[in-house]
Amino acid sequence: MKWTINQQQEGFTIRNYLQQEHRFSKRLMKHIIHGGGEIQVNGVSQTVKYRLEPGDVVAVTFPEEEKGAMMIPEKMPLDILYEDDAILVINKPSGRAVIPSYVHTSGTIAGGVLAHYEQQGLPYTFHPVTRLDRNTSGAMLIAKHRLSHSILARAQKDRTIARAYHAVIEGHLQQKTGTINKPIGRKDGSIIERTVTEAGKHAVTHYTVLKEFTNHSLIHVQLETGRTHQIRVHFSHIGHPLAGDDLYGGGTGYIDRQALHCHHLSLEHPITRKRMDFSVDTPNDMKRMVW
């Protein structure tokens, strides 16, 4: 990545310039310096203490990215909503795991994205920002390189990336608009299941009922935090599990996966800082239940 120094940036050290102007984290700076990367000014290697002058060209070379042993490119169709040099936004289908595991070694979103990069000659590994459960569908954000991933990971912690979901729950809620504020942690004896527990992490879910039917309700859900299985656990806890979510008590008579879809994603672009919004239509298996 290259930038040319202007009059207002005169006297900045390289460290201050990269951290203040381009939001490099301290961790990322250390990784560049000690992990095999390089920082040059006008084609000459420099330390981060070097003071910059107008017209200087700063070039940062990131260390080569290492892919995990299970991160194998695998060609598959990707429903790409947006792509540029820094980010990739896709419409994830239900039934695909995001990253490979010993249970799902192939057919993952990671493999498809790595194959997509390979076709473009991009030396990146897979940097998911907003993960979705295997059977959850919808808009998903992926950082393409280390800088965008570092910035977006911080945005996640600062809660400036917003996600909205449609879900179909069993039964009818007494309060048509509300907030579930209950901590979530691992369920004893399980490596998969989560549960509401005072020993868990802070978790807040906001909801609004959109439509009610004989046995189900369509709801709009906004996450304030992003805990594993948060929506599924919270609604199961209050006695209204997601339809199809047999892990947390939902019936599978109407749909064969949890009825959960990320229909809206909003973020500030990590490089341009422009606000971006993406909307994805709710898939047919959920529509058949409630539309």
Protein Blocks (a to p, Z undefined) as FASTA:
>chain_A
ZZdddfklgoiafklmmmmmnopafklmmmmmmnopacdeehiacdfkbccdehiacddd
dddddddfklccdddddddfbdcfkbccddddehiafbdcfklmghiaklmmmmmmmmno
pabdcddfbdcdfklgcjddddfbfklmmmmmmmmmnopaccddddddehjdfblbdcdd
ddddddehiakbccddfklccdddddddfbdcfkbccdddddfbdcehklmmmmmmnopa
cehilmnopafklbccdcdddfbdcdddfklopacdddddddfklmmmmZZ
